[in-house]
Amino acid sequence: MKSSPPPKHFAVALTPLVLAVSAFLPGSAGAQVCNLKIVTDANPDYHDMPNLVHSATGNWSTPEEKTWAMFYWNHIARRQTSPMNLHGIDLTDPIRQFNDYGYTMCSTIAGINCGIWHHMGLPVKFWDISLHTVSEVFYNDRWHMIDNSMSAIYTRCDGVTIAGVEEIGQDGACAASGGKLEPGHIAKYHCLCATSPNGFLTGADTPRDLAQEYRCFKPSGLKHRWYYHNWEWGHRYVLNVRDGESYTRHYHSLGTQREFYVPNRGKDPEAVNPRYRIRGNGVWTFEPRLTPSEYPRFVQSASDMQAVSPAGLQPARAGVAAAAVFKIQSANVTASQEIQADFFRQGARDAAAIDVSTNNGLTWTNVWRADETGELRASVKLIDQVSGAYEILVRVTLQAAAAPADVRLDSLKIATTTMLNSKTQPALRLGRNTVYVGAGDQSDSVVLWPELQNGRYKPWVVAEQNLATLDQHSGYTGVLFAARPREEAFMVYRLDTPADMTRLVYGGRFYNRAPGAEIRMSHSFDDGQTWTETYALTSTEPPWDVIQYETVSTLPAGTRSALVRYSLNASEAGHAACSIYAVRMEANHRPVTPGFQPLEVTFRWNEVQPDRSLVARSHTQRIDQVPFRYLLHTSGADHPVVDSLQVQLAGAAATAKYGYGDDRDVDGERFADRWVTYGTNLLAGKPYKVSVPPTGQWGGSDPAGTKLTDGIVGPPYAGGTAPQTACLWDTKCGQPEITVDMGQSATIAAVRVDLTAGWPWWDALQGEVQDAVEVLTSQDGDRYVSHGQFDFDLRRKDIPINHMLPDDETAKGFNFTKLLPAPVSARFVRFKLTPRRTVGISEVQALDFVRYEPFDLRVALPDDRAAERSPPPTLPRRKGA
């Protein structure tokens, strides 16, 4: 690191801001728990990148196991839909995306994968293929393709080794294709997330057949973007709770109005695909107590303000503007805010106003001003003024013309609505759950993550020189660059804190391509008199997608202000020579009101009963010290539906009841997931007869008499092209029978039938399927033995862990499995259908075995250390769907 003099003209640009800095109150007795963490062993820890990687992969041993674990959790955490676009670029920061949004497309999640794998210490590649984008990771001396957009991975012909991008579309042959050489062999026959060879993807957003996937991986359409990773990181989830605050995260949407979402390209991101039910909403409530003894605990900063009995704020002096600033940190992204305040104003010359700032006080927006006298109530609804922010300052300004008591703030209440991703919140599963409550470094924070495109960086900087921006972010290059080459360009940001600064973290994402170009970062703690350089990007080697953050932990005592400078020196003109994608700065500081106070954590959930009705339950835990673990037990017929998670300091509710709300503690074992392996389908290619011809409606015919045993299982979605893959029957058909002749006796351990729908599209996961299918077997074709009916009443707990549900989490098209009580020897297998609608069957199967093995997701809690544990067993090997 080195020091350098301030940039030219810097002092002139800085002077107005220095004069505007207000006086800060010293810290006083109170309580604020900073960097609070509430996680369970049912979902990863999404607080920051190291914790995400640790929680999802820390209890796995090998790179392939760790990669599979991240593949699984990224399938859960996002949905394929119009990607969230912030600051003019699709959001690929995993922590910001997964906590608040979850809206991604192929290029978005491919970039997210690259960022996560990088933090796992693995090399990455970003690929554009035919009308699709995927990512690739390197381990065990080879590259492996992971497609979290379509939720698909493919193996080589060994059924074990995850294939690379360039292998999937190549010509190939093996026993899976009957030795037939075909283009796209791996895509068609070796997908681990498909209904069958040559079938359909199970975890995608629409019916997507493997032939379509092959076309994506055609060798002629592959383009490795060697210059670009489309990644981003730097955000962290900051959950600070203080006296007077309560935060409730609802795992469902509270409404479709504008106040409940952050727009995506000006629109409601959920409206594009409401079937995904991604959005939840959080509600912060903050009600500061304005008594003389308590007021200092609740205010962020103040000048010329005093508290008076019994409660209220008024100017300390007449004729001087007094201000009190209150801070809201929303943890999840803010969608809207409501401010309710009671004032007293004696005369027309007395003034009272409310302003808000989302850039740490650099600029303010007036949202209310008193225009009447007497007792007044301000009711302010803010949407665009605060939408997208994580830190909001609310400033109350009072000025008395004659006497300080002539204008007064009597009460203040702020309710902030946040937007959150319901799929990534601390989850509960059936049975025993472990909840971890911890607190990180006890420091508060000030974060600046400004938009750069179209000159929007300007309100955030205190100095700049020779800068230009694109009107719109190009996405694959930076957006801010030097207006004139071979002349230094820079921008300077200021971070002020209300208490002593303890750490400064700053960095960004950079593009440096032209020979001789460079990007530098530096900071100053003495108002720009000296600068310390921490980073210089002088390499122009690809990929031109460099992310770098610097942490400064040694600061001069009493530091409450820092300047951060980003400098560019381009040897060529234009943004593609040397430019910046994004910047982020964070100043950590001692809490204004330090001191731990016990917490209350409340989970509310609904337990699913056998008849699918719901019973509401709750549990409140008092946390007297951190870190703290406790067990929370749920019961019912399926995984619980979590309603909300609330946290506040203990004592906020005078009648708080600890433990289970109904005093019922149903202790039980941790739910055991299952990994399924399917044996050989003995009916593949075998002839069959149907007692009643299919109706043929919507293409659901079978003129060649081969559709039901051709080995191709239909899509997981009903409607659309699904009926064309099946034979359709309706209630007028009576009870059609499908009888398959295997030609010789074989031992059958299980049978399967794939149901799809013409109409209505019943969802088995909602218990809606009323059709019945009975299975019978025979040795001679005359005497049949019934083995009972399939169970179409599916629960989420019944889904094997290695079966990827489609993005809408339904089973409207599903291959149901029935294990026989004991293996039977038979030549003929009969499926007797009783339709209750227009229903389709795309495939009937009899298998020599179906094996279920216990499987633990092994989410690592923050205080789990894999090195201290015995090596976990490896993943079960699976050869196909």
Secondary structure as UniProt FT lines:
FT   STRAND          2..4
FT   TURN            8..9
FT   HELIX           10..20
FT   STRAND          32..33
FT   STRAND          36..40
FT   TURN            41..42
FT   HELIX           49..57
FT   TURN            58..59
FT   HELIX           63..77
FT   STRAND          79..80
FT   STRAND          85..86
FT   TURN            87..88
FT   STRAND          89..90
FT   HELIX           94..100
FT   STRAND          103..104
FT   HELIX           106..119
FT   TURN            120..121
FT   STRAND          124..129
FT   TURN            130..131
FT   STRAND          132..139
FT   TURN            140..141
FT   STRAND          142..147
FT   TURN            148..151
FT   STRAND          154..155
FT   TURN            157..158
FT   HELIX           165..168
FT   HELIX           175..177
FT   TURN            178..179
FT   TURN            183..184
FT   HELIX           185..189
FT   TURN            192..193
FT   TURN            197..198
FT   STRAND          200..201
FT   HELIX           210..216
FT   HELIX           219..221
FT   STRAND          223..224
FT   TURN            226..227
FT   STRAND          241..242
FT   TURN            243..244
FT   STRAND          245..250
FT   HELIX           258..260
FT   TURN            265..266
FT   TURN            269..272
FT   HELIX           274..276
FT   STRAND          279..286
FT   TURN            292..294
FT   HELIX           295..298
FT   STRAND          301..303
FT   STRAND          305..307
FT   STRAND          313..315
FT   TURN            318..319
FT   STRAND          322..329
FT   STRAND          333..345
FT   TURN            348..349
FT   STRAND          351..357
FT   TURN            360..361
FT   STRAND          365..369
FT   STRAND          374..382
FT   TURN            384..388
FT   STRAND          391..399
FT   HELIX           404..406
FT   STRAND          407..421
FT   TURN            422..423
FT   STRAND          431..439
FT   STRAND          444..448
FT   HELIX           453..455
FT   TURN            456..457
FT   HELIX           458..460
FT   STRAND          461..465
FT   STRAND          467..469
FT   STRAND          480..482
FT   TURN            485..486
FT   STRAND          489..496
FT   STRAND          501..512
FT   TURN            515..516
FT   STRAND          518..524
FT   TURN            527..528
FT   STRAND          531..537
FT   STRAND          546..552
FT   TURN            557..558
FT   STRAND          561..569
FT   TURN            575..577
FT   STRAND          578..589
FT   STRAND          599..608
FT   TURN            610..611
FT   STRAND          614..623
FT   STRAND          628..634
FT   STRAND          641..649
FT   TURN            650..651
FT   TURN            654..655
FT   STRAND          659..660
FT   TURN            661..662
FT   STRAND          673..678
FT   TURN            682..685
FT   STRAND          688..690
FT   HELIX           697..699
FT   TURN            703..704
FT   HELIX           707..709
FT   TURN            720..721
FT   HELIX           722..725
FT   STRAND          727..729
FT   HELIX           731..733
FT   STRAND          737..759
FT   HELIX           764..766
FT   STRAND          772..778
FT   STRAND          785..789
FT   HELIX           796..798
FT   TURN            801..802
FT   TURN            807..808
FT   STRAND          814..834
FT   STRAND          838..847
FT   STRAND          850..855
FT   TURN            862..863
FT   HELIX           866..868
//
